């Protein structure tokens, strides 16, 4: 009987030893001291480790996780903390049962990732790439400006806005105060534009415009405008009547240039076409009137064409930087027309024997031959165009 009992104890010892050996392969807890050579607080596992459950479930990839932590709706699933001081603020790393992550706070607050703290800083990418600090975003800097929501810092790169033409911009459907502040680069106008709650405006604060004068008037400089593009045509000269051949009036001169302006009002004068000669009366036409833009610090002219008289009228010129002189009037010869000169960029003058007037802007009137029923033509008016 003793032999049987002795044999049974031997089997039990062997089994316990084997089990202990197997368990030792799965988990090792070690606390050795004193230091520096001892091991302190060691937890080692060669297999899977579970906390809160003894049966880790399969993941969608049909593999068991190496560390499997199970919590509930009331406690965090995983929390890592250096210490929690009574009455103080903990500074933990926490993952709750919904998979939300909190750093520096015990409550993710419904965010998938929440970083909080007196100097909370969260970075992505290489040094100075993207920094999130106290609700601010810095790109290219680890210290966003204290008064900025977004701080972009670079000495070699620029900001590129979405490029939209008018059609694409209008397709955004910006409407009302809720859309105020939207910003684009308009590829048609070649400028930055901002939506002000009712219309898209140039980010420079200046709206572009065009004003055309076919008669006298005034130009008030829009707010923010300091330079305009000025285009001017002088009026055409009236045609003359000369026995045997007609003398056309000269075309008005054309000028174009950038002009600096000051706030205020400028006077615009549009040249009046020269009067034609009258058969049996005065054989000479009159000169075309000058077109003029004048005001604070500015006085520019486009001169009218000369009158047809004993000879054709001369073409006009301009004080602006870019000048196209009006054409000299033509004479009626060998049955051909006595055309008035074309204004700079204007149409041709009229044809003799047809009472034709100059073609606007600035064309000279046709000449007449002083025969029965023959009349000369009136010079065309000038023109002024202002754009900004």
C-alpha positions in Angstrom: 0.0 0.0 0.0 2.9 2.3 0.8 4.4 1.6 -2.5 1.2 2.6 -4.2 0.9 5.8 -2.3 4.6 6.6 -2.9 4.0 6.0 -6.7 1.0 8.3 -6.7 2.9 11.1 -5.0 5.6 10.7 -7.5 3.2 11.1 -10.4 1.6 14.1 -8.8 5.0 15.8 -8.3 5.9 15.1 -12.0 2.6 16.6 -13.2 2.9 19.6 -11.0 6.5 20.2 -12.2 5.4 19.9 -15.8 2.5 22.3 -15.3 4.8 24.7 -13.5 7.3 24.5 -16.3 4.5 25.1 -18.9 3.2 28.1 -16.9 6.7 29.5 -16.6 6.9 29.5 -20.4 3.7 31.6 -20.7 4.3 34.2 -18.0 7.2 35.3 -15.9 6.9 37.8 -13.0 10.3 38.8 -11.6 11.2 41.3 -8.9 14.9 41.2 -8.1 16.7 43.6 -5.9 19.1 45.2 -4.9 20.2 47.2 -7.8 22.1 48.0 -9.9 22.4 44.4 -11.0 19.0 43.1 -10.0 15.9 43.1 -12.2 13.1 45.3 -10.9 9.4 45.0 -11.8 9.6 42.7 -14.9 6.6 41.3 -16.6 7.3 39.0 -19.4 4.9 36.9 -21.6 5.9 34.6 -24.5 2.3 34.0 -25.5 -0.9 36.1 -25.5 -1.8 38.3 -22.6 -5.4 39.2 -21.6 -6.7 41.7 -19.1 -10.4 41.6 -18.1 -11.1 38.4 -20.0 -9.8 34.8 -20.1 -10.9 34.2 -23.7 -9.6 36.8 -26.2 -11.9 37.0 -29.2 -10.8 36.7 -32.8 -10.1 39.9 -34.7 -11.6 40.5 -38.2 -8.3 39.2 -39.6 -8.9 35.9 -37.6 -5.8 36.4 -35.4 -5.6 36.7 -31.7 -4.0 39.9 -30.4 -0.8 39.6 -28.3 -2.3 41.9 -25.7 -6.0 41.9 -25.3 -7.6 44.4 -22.9 -11.4 44.4 -22.2 -13.1 47.1 -20.3 -16.7 48.3 -20.0 -18.8 51.4 -20.6 -17.8 52.9 -17.2 -14.1 52.3 -17.1 -11.3 53.0 -19.6 -10.0 50.0 -21.5 -6.4 51.0 -21.2 -4.7 53.8 -19.1 -1.1 54.6 -18.7 -0.1 57.2 -16.1 3.0 58.2 -14.2 1.1 59.1 -11.1 -2.3 60.4 -9.9 -1.9 62.9 -7.1 -4.9 63.3 -4.8 -6.6 66.6 -5.7 -4.3 67.2 -8.6 -4.7 66.8 -12.4 -3.6 63.4 -13.8 -1.7 63.4 -17.1 -2.6 60.0 -18.5 -2.7 58.2 -21.8 -6.1 56.6 -22.1 -8.1 54.5 -24.5 -11.7 54.0 -23.7 -14.0 51.1 -24.6 -15.0 52.9 -27.9 -11.4 53.1 -29.0 -11.2 56.9 -28.4 -7.7 58.1 -27.3 -7.1 60.8 -24.7 -3.7 62.3 -23.9 -3.4 64.6 -20.9 -7.0 64.1 -19.9 -9.2 61.2 -18.7 -12.0 62.1 -21.1 -11.7 61.9 -24.9 -14.9 64.0 -25.0 -16.3 62.2 -28.0 -13.1 62.7 -30.1 -11.2 59.9 -31.6 -8.0 61.6 -30.5 -7.9 64.4 -27.9 -4.7 66.0 -26.6 -5.1 68.4 -23.7 -2.8 70.3 -21.3 -1.4 73.6 -20.3 1.2 73.3 -23.1 -0.4 70.6 -25.1 1.6 70.1 -28.3 0.9 67.5 -31.0 3.2 67.2 -34.0 3.1 65.3 -37.3 5.8 64.7 -39.9 9.3 66.0 -39.7 10.5 68.8 -37.4 8.4 71.9 -37.8 6.0 70.2 -40.3 2.6 70.4 -38.5 2.1 71.4 -34.9 -1.2 71.6 -33.0 -0.9 73.8 -29.9 -3.8 74.9 -27.7 -6.3 74.9 -30.5 -3.9 76.6 -32.9 -2.2 75.0 -36.0 1.3 75.8 -37.1 2.7 74.6 -40.4 6.5 75.0 -40.7 6.7 76.2 -37.0 6.5 74.6 -33.6 5.4 77.9 -32.0 2.2 79.3 -33.7 1.7 83.0 -33.1 -0.3 83.5 -29.9 -3.0 85.4 -31.8 -3.4 83.1 -34.8 -5.5 80.1 -35.4 -3.3 79.1 -38.4 0.4 80.1 -38.6 2.2 79.4 -41.9 5.9 79.8 -41.7 8.4 79.5 -44.6 11.2 81.3 -46.3 11.0 79.3 -49.5 7.3 78.4 -50.1 4.0 80.2 -50.7 0.3 79.7 -50.1 -1.7 78.5 -53.1 -5.4 79.2 -53.1 -7.9 77.2 -55.2 -8.0 78.6 -58.7 -11.5 79.1 -60.1 -12.8 81.0 -63.2 -16.0 83.1 -62.9 -18.2 80.1 -63.8 -16.7 77.7 -61.3 -16.7 80.5 -58.6 -20.4 81.2 -59.1 -21.2 77.4 -59.1 -20.0 77.5 -55.4 -23.4 79.1 -54.7 -22.0 81.5 -52.0 -24.9 83.3 -50.4 -25.3 85.3 -47.3 -23.4 86.0 -44.1 -22.7 82.3 -43.5 -20.4 82.2 -46.5 -18.7 85.5 -45.8 -14.9 85.3 -45.9 -14.6 82.6 -48.6 -11.5 83.2 -50.7 -10.3 82.1 -54.1 -7.8 83.0 -56.8 -9.9 84.1 -59.9 -8.1 82.7 -62.9 -10.0 85.0 -65.3 -9.5 88.3 -63.4 -6.0 87.1 -62.3 -6.6 88.2 -58.7 -7.5 87.0 -55.3 -11.2 87.5 -54.5 -13.2 87.4 -51.2 -16.9 86.9 -50.7 -18.3 89.7 -48.5 -21.7 88.2 -47.9 -23.3 89.5 -51.1 -20.7 89.7 -53.9 -17.2 88.6 -54.7 -14.7 91.4 -54.4 -11.0 91.8 -55.2 -8.9 91.0 -52.1 -7.0 94.2 -52.9 -10.1 96.1 -51.9 -10.4 97.5 -55.4 -13.2 96.5 -57.7 -12.3 96.6 -61.4 -14.3 98.7 -63.8 -14.6 100.4 -67.1 -16.1 103.8 -68.0 -16.6 104.9 -71.6 -17.2 108.5 -72.5 -18.7 109.4 -75.9 -19.5 112.9 -74.6 -18.2 115.3 -72.0 -18.4 114.2 -68.3 -16.5 113.7 -65.1 -14.7 110.7 -63.6 -14.7 110.1 -59.8 -11.8 107.9 -58.7 -13.1 104.8 -56.9 -12.0 104.0 -53.4 -8.6 102.3 -53.3 -7.7 103.2 -57.0 -4.5 105.0 -57.5 -3.8 104.2 -61.2 -6.0 104.0 -64.3 -5.5 102.9 -67.9 -6.5 105.9 -70.1 -7.3 105.6 -73.8 -8.2 108.7 -75.8 -9.2 109.6 -79.4 -9.2 113.1 -80.8 -12.0 114.1 -83.1 -11.7 114.0 -86.9 -11.3 117.2 -89.0 -14.1 118.3 -91.3 -13.6 117.8 -95.1 -12.8 120.7 -97.3 -14.1 121.7 -100.8 -11.4 122.5 -103.4 -12.1 123.1 -107.1 -11.2 120.0 -109.0 -10.3 117.8 -106.0 -11.7 117.3 -102.5 -9.5 117.5 -99.4 -10.5 115.1 -96.6 -10.1 116.1 -92.9 -7.3 114.5 -90.9 -8.0 111.7 -88.4 -7.8 112.4 -84.6 -4.8 111.1 -82.7 -5.0 108.1 -80.4 -3.1 107.8 -77.1 -2.9 105.1 -74.4 -1.1 104.9 -71.0 -1.2 104.2 -67.3 -2.0 107.3 -65.4 -1.6 107.9 -61.6 -4.6 109.5 -60.0 -5.5 111.0 -56.6 -8.9 110.7 -54.8 -11.3 113.2 -56.3 -13.0 114.1 -59.5 -11.5 114.6 -63.0 -12.9 116.4 -66.0 -13.4 114.4 -69.2 -13.7 116.3 -72.5 -14.6 114.5 -75.7 -13.5 116.2 -78.9 -16.3 117.3 -81.3 -15.9 116.5 -85.0 -14.8 119.2 -87.3 -17.5 120.9 -89.4 -17.4 120.4 -93.2 -16.9 123.0 -95.9 -20.0 124.4 -97.6 -20.2 124.6 -101.4 -20.4 128.1 -102.6 -19.4 129.4 -99.2 -16.4 128.7 -97.0 -14.3 126.1 -98.8 -12.5 125.0 -95.6 -13.6 122.5 -93.0 -12.8 123.1 -89.3 -10.3 121.1 -87.2 -11.5 118.3 -85.0 -11.7 119.0 -81.2 -9.2 117.7 -78.7 -10.2 115.1 -76.2 -8.9 115.8 -72.7 -8.5 114.2 -69.2 -7.6 116.7 -66.5 -7.7 117.0 -62.8 -5.4 116.9 -59.7 -1.8 116.5 -61.1 -3.0 115.2 -64.5 -3.6 116.8 -67.9 -3.6 114.6 -71.0 -4.8 115.3 -74.5 -5.6 113.5 -77.7 -5.4 116.1 -80.5 -8.1 116.4 -83.2 -7.4 116.0 -86.9 -6.7 119.0 -89.1 -9.3 120.5 -91.5 -9.5 119.8 -95.2 -8.8 123.0 -97.0 -6.5 123.8 -99.9 -5.0 120.5 -99.1 -5.9 117.5 -96.9 -6.0 117.8 -93.1 -3.1 116.5 -91.0 -3.6 113.7 -88.5 -3.6 114.4 -84.7 -1.3 113.1 -82.0 -1.5 112.6 -78.2 0.4 113.4 -74.9 0.1 109.8 -73.6 3.0 107.4 -73.8 1.6 105.2 -76.5 0.6 107.2 -79.6 -1.0 106.2 -82.9 -1.2 109.3 -85.1 -4.4 110.0 -87.0 -4.1 109.5 -90.8 -3.7 112.5 -93.1 -6.8 113.2 -95.2 -6.8 112.1 -98.8 -7.7 114.1 -101.9 -10.2 113.4 -104.7 -8.1 112.6 -107.8 -9.0 111.1 -111.2 -12.5 110.3 -110.0 -11.3 108.6 -106.8 -12.5 109.4 -103.3 -11.3 112.3 -101.2 -11.3 110.2 -98.0 -10.9 111.8 -94.6 -8.0 110.4 -92.5 -8.8 107.6 -90.1 -8.4 108.4 -86.4 -5.8 106.4 -84.5 -7.4 103.0 -84.3 -10.5 104.6 -85.8 -12.4 104.1 -89.1 -11.7 105.7 -92.5 -13.2 109.0 -93.5 -16.0 109.5 -95.9 -16.0 109.4 -99.7 -16.3 112.6 -101.8 -19.5 113.2 -103.8 -21.4 111.1 -101.1 -21.5 113.5 -98.3 -19.9 111.0 -96.0 -18.9 111.8 -92.5 -15.9 110.4 -90.6 -16.2 107.0 -88.9 -16.1 107.1 -85.1 -14.0 107.4 -83.2 -11.9 110.2 -84.7 -12.3 109.6 -88.5 -11.9 112.7 -90.7 -14.7 113.9 -93.0 -14.7 113.4 -96.8 -13.7 116.2 -99.0 -15.8 117.8 -101.9 -14.9 119.1 -105.4 -17.1 122.2 -105.5 -19.4 120.9 -108.2 -23.2 121.1 -108.2 -24.6 119.2 -105.2 -21.2 118.3 -103.9 -20.7 118.5 -100.1 -17.9 117.6 -97.7 -18.3 115.4 -94.6 -18.2 116.1 -90.9 -15.4 114.7 -88.8 -16.3 112.0 -86.2 -16.3 112.7 -82.5 -13.5 111.5 -80.3 -13.8 109.1 -77.4 -12.3 108.5 -73.9 -12.1 105.1 -72.2 -11.0 104.7 -68.6 -10.4 101.3 -67.0 -9.0 100.2 -63.6 
